[in-house]
């Protein structure tokens, strides 16, 4: 997913091949594959047959986010930051 090198001139970097991977690879690595099936309220027993109060609305948002993560590549996120149109501030 990401490469690193140690030392005074070290740091983190990604290759061109890594830039072309979908964002979903990172999301699933960090949050797990079930992140797109979880309840919006964090309830463990929420389901289509026993929905929480926001189940249907949250499912739509969750599905849209999953599709975005599948379609967008890492490079799609880099380009606006590199051009100054978007920022990654912590």
N, C-alpha and C positions, 0 to 999 in steps of 0.2 A: 504493500500500500504506500509506504513512504520509506525513504532511505535516510540514513544518517551517517555522519562521519565525525569522529572524535578529534579533539585537539583545538588549538587556538583559532584555526581557520575552519573548524568544523561547523556543522549545522545540519539542518534537515533539507531534503530536496526530493523532487519527484522527477521521474523520467518522462519523456514524451509518451511512451506507452502507458504509464500510470496516469497521465493527464487525460487519456482517452477512456479510462474506465468510468462506468456510471457511478453517480453519487450513492446509489443504493448499496454498493459494496462497502462503503465506509459506514453508513447508517446501520446496516445489519451487523457489521463487525463490532461496533461500539454498543449498540442497543439490543442486538439479537434479532432473529427473524420474526419474532412474535410482536415486535413493536407496532406493526400495522394491524394487529388484531386486538389490541388492548382497549379497555374501556376508557372513555374520556374522563370519567370521574375516578378512575383507579380502582373500580370495584372488581372483585375476582369472579363474581357470578353473573356478570352482565353478558347477555347474549341476545340473539334475534328473538328467541322464544321468551326470554325474561329480561327485557331491555331496561336500562336505566333511563332517567328522564331526558337525557340528551343523546341517547343511542343513535337514532336515525340521522340526526343532524351531524353528529361527530363522525359517523361512518362515512358520510359524504366528504367531509374535510380530510379525514384520514386517507381515503381512497385517492383523492386529488393529490395529496402530498406524496403518497407512494408512487403514483404515476409520474410526478415531477422528478422524484429521485431516480426512477428507472430511465427517464428520458434524458435528463441532464448529465453531462459529463463533467468531470473535475475541471477541465479546461473552460467550460462554460461559466464556471464560478470565478476562475482566475482572470479572465479577460476584463470584466468590468472593474475589478480591483486594480489591476495593472494600469488601466487607462484613467483611474481616478474617479470613475463614475459610481463606485461602491466602496465600502470600507469594512474592514474586519477589526473592530475595536473591542477589547475585552473589559 
